Amino acid sequence: MENLNKNISQNLKKIRQEKKLSLDKLAEITNISKSMLGQIERGETNPTISTLWKITTGLRISLTELIETTLPSKSLITRKDIIPLFEDDKRVYSYPFFRNNIGKNFEMMQVYLEPGGKLNSTAHITGTKEYIIVFEGELTIYLDSEEYKISANQAFQFNADKNHTYENRTNQLVSLCMLVYYF
């Protein structure tokens, strides 16, 4: 977790400075307090996935641009080598296998929702799409006021430029693959 926080800290500061944004301006465009952003930049806190999504949406970058280190041209990635991201008191956890790098406009992750687990996501950049394949369990997705149930061996895609929520309303684990495509 320490390496992940270090990456987030360094990348956030670098990106903010490249975009010539003050902490005040970053707080304004992300709806996150200046003090929280400062703590993240100094590596003093473990931000939640929701906080990271707010930052990436405000900065118009992908999640992995915020958390990644440079990857080689080829690599074998195993889940044990990936630091998971946690949300909802660790009832939701994801493993970012393929991160968004320069020249690649998608990221792919394996996501698990324990029974009762919920992941709220703010709207992404206009044109962003999410593609979901459920391998195990039944996932409920909320898009604005609409509800969709996706069962094992089913896939769902949607425009992710509006608020959306993933929820496991069952008593079984939900396992899925999420691909986020940035237009």
C-alpha positions in Angstrom: 0.0 0.0 0.0 2.9 2.3 0.7 4.2 2.1 -2.9 0.7 2.8 -4.2 0.3 5.9 -2.0 3.8 7.0 -3.1 2.8 6.7 -6.8 -0.5 8.6 -6.2 1.3 11.3 -4.2 4.0 11.8 -6.8 1.7 11.6 -9.8 -1.0 13.9 -8.4 1.6 16.6 -7.6 3.2 16.2 -11.1 -0.1 16.3 -13.0 -1.4 19.2 -11.0 1.8 21.2 -11.6 1.8 20.3 -15.3 -1.8 21.6 -15.6 -0.7 24.7 -13.6 -3.4 24.2 -11.0 -3.2 25.4 -7.4 -4.5 23.2 -4.6 -7.4 25.6 -4.3 -8.3 25.2 -8.0 -7.9 21.4 -7.8 -10.2 21.3 -4.7 -12.8 23.3 -6.7 -12.8 21.0 -9.8 -12.7 17.8 -7.8 -15.1 18.7 -4.9 -12.4 17.4 -2.5 -11.1 19.7 0.3 -7.7 21.4 -0.2 -6.5 19.8 3.1 -7.4 16.3 1.9 -5.6 16.9 -1.5 -2.6 18.2 0.4 -2.5 15.0 2.6 -2.8 12.9 -0.6 0.1 14.8 -2.3 2.2 14.3 0.8 1.3 10.6 1.0 -0.2 11.0 4.5 -3.5 9.3 3.7 -5.0 6.3 1.9 -7.6 7.8 -0.5 -10.7 5.7 -1.3 -11.5 4.7 -4.9 -14.4 7.2 -4.8 -11.9 10.0 -3.9 -9.5 8.8 -6.7 -12.4 8.9 -9.2 -13.3 12.4 -8.2 -9.7 13.5 -8.7 -9.4 11.8 -12.1 -12.7 13.1 -13.3 -11.7 16.7 -12.2 -8.3 16.4 -13.9 -9.7 14.6 -16.9 -7.3 11.7 -16.6 -7.6 8.0 -16.1 -7.4 6.3 -12.7 -4.3 4.5 -13.7 -2.5 7.7 -14.7 -2.8 8.6 -11.1 -1.6 5.2 -9.6 0.7 3.8 -12.2 4.4 3.5 -12.6 5.9 3.1 -16.1 5.4 -0.4 -17.5 7.7 -2.3 -19.9 6.6 -3.0 -23.5 5.7 -6.6 -22.4 4.9 -8.1 -19.1 3.2 -11.0 -17.4 1.0 -9.6 -14.6 -0.2 -11.8 -11.8 -2.8 -10.7 -9.2 -0.4 -11.2 -6.3 1.9 -8.5 -7.9 -1.0 -5.9 -7.9 -1.8 -3.8 -4.9 -5.6 -3.9 -4.6 -7.7 -0.8 -4.2 -10.4 -1.0 -1.5 -13.7 0.8 -1.0 -16.7 0.4 1.3 -14.9 -0.9 4.3 -13.0 -3.4 2.1 -16.3 -5.0 0.9 -15.3 -3.8 -2.6 -11.8 -4.4 -4.0 -10.3 -4.2 -7.4 -7.0 -5.3 -9.1 -6.0 -2.9 -11.9 -4.3 -5.4 -14.4 -4.1 -3.1 -17.4 -3.5 0.5 -16.7 -4.1 3.5 -18.9 -0.7 4.5 -20.4 0.1 7.2 -22.9 -1.2 6.0 -26.3 -3.6 3.5 -24.6 -7.1 4.9 -23.8 -8.5 2.1 -21.7 -7.9 0.3 -18.4 -9.0 -3.1 -17.2 -9.5 -4.4 -13.7 -10.8 -7.4 -11.9 -13.4 -6.3 -9.3 -15.0 -8.1 -6.4 -18.0 -7.0 -4.3 -18.6 -8.9 -1.1 -22.3 -9.2 0.0 -23.7 -5.7 0.6 -20.7 -4.1 -1.1 -21.3 -0.9 -2.9 -19.1 1.3 -5.2 -20.3 4.8 -6.1 -18.7 6.4 -9.1 -19.0 10.0 -10.2 -19.4 10.8 -13.9 -16.3 10.2 -15.9 -15.1 12.4 -18.8 -17.7 12.8 -21.6 -17.5 9.9 -24.0 -16.1 7.4 -21.5 -17.7 3.9 -21.7 -17.6 1.1 -19.2 -17.8 -2.6 -20.2 -18.6 -5.1 -17.6 -18.5 -8.9 -17.7 -19.9 -10.7 -14.6 -18.2 -14.0 -13.9 -19.8 -14.9 -10.5 -22.9 -13.7 -8.7 -25.4 -10.9 -9.6 -24.4 -7.3 -9.9 -26.9 -4.4 -9.7 -25.9 -1.2 -11.6 -27.7 2.1 -11.1 -27.5 4.7 -13.8 -29.3 7.8 -12.7 -32.7 6.5 -11.7 -32.5 3.2 -13.7 -31.5 -0.2 -12.2 -29.9 -3.0 -14.2 -29.2 -6.6 -12.9 -26.3 -8.4 -14.6 -25.9 -12.1 -13.7 -22.9 -14.5 -14.1 -22.0 -15.0 -17.8 -23.6 -11.7 -18.8 -22.1 -8.5 -20.0 -23.2 -4.9 -19.8 -21.9 -1.7 -21.4 -22.9 1.9 -20.8 -21.9 5.6 -21.2 -20.0 6.3 -18.0 -20.3 10.1 -18.2 -23.0 10.1 -15.6 -23.0 9.1 -11.9 -23.3 5.3 -11.5 -23.2 2.8 -8.7 -22.3 -0.9 -8.5 -23.9 -2.9 -5.8 -24.0 -6.5 -4.6 -27.5 -6.9 -3.1 -27.1 -10.7 -2.7 -25.4 -12.9 -0.1 -22.9 -14.2 -2.6 -19.6 -12.7 -3.8 -19.8 -10.8 -7.2 -16.7 -11.2 -9.4 -16.4 -9.1 -12.6 -14.1 -7.7 -15.2 -14.4 -3.9 -15.8 -13.0 -2.2 -18.9 -13.1 1.6 -18.9 -12.6 3.1 -22.3 -11.7 6.8 -22.5 -12.8 8.5 -25.7 
